[in-house]
Amino acid sequence: DSLDIPEVSNSKKGKRPRAQQDALLLDYSPIQAAAYAASRVSPVYGAIHKVFSELTMRLPTYKPTRVLDFGSGLGPTFWAVE
């Protein structure tokens, strides 16, 4: 089986801000979106969880009060913080 390549549409070119005019608009199916989520959440969560585990081990009195997840992903950082 092969994956269907999403159709690229630039039909609204010129109506978007200049910085976005050359961007491609991609349309993913629900299965493709779920596959992406399944493939990305676990490794990112694992990496962030490891960082917080190391912090807890090395600085047991350090208790962060805020977290900034500066990414464009699915938010596993917030799950790892818990």
Secondary structure, 3 states (H helix, E strand, C coil): CCCCCCCCECCCCCCCCHHHCCCCECCCCHHHHHHHHHHHHHHHHHHHHHHHHHHHHHCCCCCCCCCCCCCCCCCHHHHHHC
